[in-house]
Amino acid sequence: MCLAIPGEIISIKGDDALSRSGQVRFGDVMREICLAFVPDAVEGDYVLIHAGIAISVLDEDAAQATFRALEQIE
């Protein structure tokens, strides 16, 4: 079983699809994330992150629903 969490892309760097990365915000935390698997993602998009790699793009409603569910776990 794997766990992926949503984050918001704040900035993107790199033009090459395989080395593309971005600063992604998880609440108050920012991390550098590999964006190679989501070539269409743009700044402001929400992405699902697993092991430092964005694996899919989410719409904002789905991301917010996930945030609410995670808050209930705490």
Wavefront OBJ file of the C-alpha trace (Angstrom):
o trace
v 0.000 0.000 0.000
v 1.290 3.454 -0.822
v 0.293 6.867 0.407
v 0.186 9.895 -1.854
v -0.623 13.359 -0.550
v -1.719 16.465 -2.451
v 0.360 19.599 -2.765
v 0.122 22.848 -4.699
v 2.750 23.698 -7.307
v 4.227 27.095 -6.448
v 6.988 27.266 -9.060
v 8.426 25.112 -11.843
v 11.959 24.884 -13.189
v 13.464 22.986 -16.081
v 12.297 22.661 -19.665
v 13.333 19.052 -20.216
v 10.420 16.712 -19.429
v 12.643 14.228 -17.564
v 14.382 16.762 -15.329
v 11.416 19.080 -14.697
v 10.867 19.852 -11.010
v 8.986 22.304 -8.881
v 8.475 23.799 -5.456
v 5.319 22.251 -4.011
v 3.527 23.458 -0.881
v 2.067 21.035 1.655
v 0.395 23.364 4.145
v 3.295 25.266 5.734
v 5.982 23.014 4.230
v 7.680 23.475 0.831
v 9.539 20.690 -0.976
v 11.303 20.241 -4.307
v 9.321 17.602 -6.226
v 9.969 15.760 -9.495
v 7.331 16.719 -12.100
v 8.470 14.356 -14.889
v 5.281 12.251 -14.719
v 2.928 15.261 -14.955
v 4.201 17.173 -18.010
v 0.989 19.214 -18.347
v 1.031 20.485 -14.743
v 1.380 24.237 -14.308
v 1.916 26.602 -11.375
v -1.182 26.652 -9.181
v -2.150 23.044 -9.983
v -2.568 20.495 -7.224
v -0.674 17.238 -7.685
v -0.574 13.929 -5.838
v 2.921 13.263 -4.490
v 4.416 9.867 -3.664
v 8.063 9.488 -2.636
v 9.000 12.928 -3.965
v 7.380 12.410 -7.365
v 4.164 13.987 -8.621
v 2.097 11.090 -9.995
v -1.087 12.883 -11.119
v -2.814 16.255 -11.297
v -5.866 16.830 -9.063
v -8.585 19.402 -9.312
v -8.736 21.780 -6.359
v -11.974 20.284 -4.978
v -10.425 16.810 -4.775
v -7.303 18.222 -3.109
v -9.368 20.120 -0.524
v -11.454 17.002 0.205
v -8.235 15.070 0.837
v -6.951 17.827 3.167
v -10.205 17.650 5.167
v -9.970 13.853 5.427
v -6.348 14.051 6.619
v -7.320 16.631 9.264
v -9.941 14.231 10.627
v -7.278 11.538 11.076
v -5.248 13.793 13.341
l 1 2 3 4 5 6 7 8 9 10 11 12 13 14 15 16 17 18 19 20 21 22 23 24 25 26 27 28 29 30 31 32 33 34 35 36 37 38 39 40 41 42 43 44 45 46 47 48 49 50 51 52 53 54 55 56 57 58 59 60 61 62 63 64 65 66 67 68 69 70 71 72 73 74
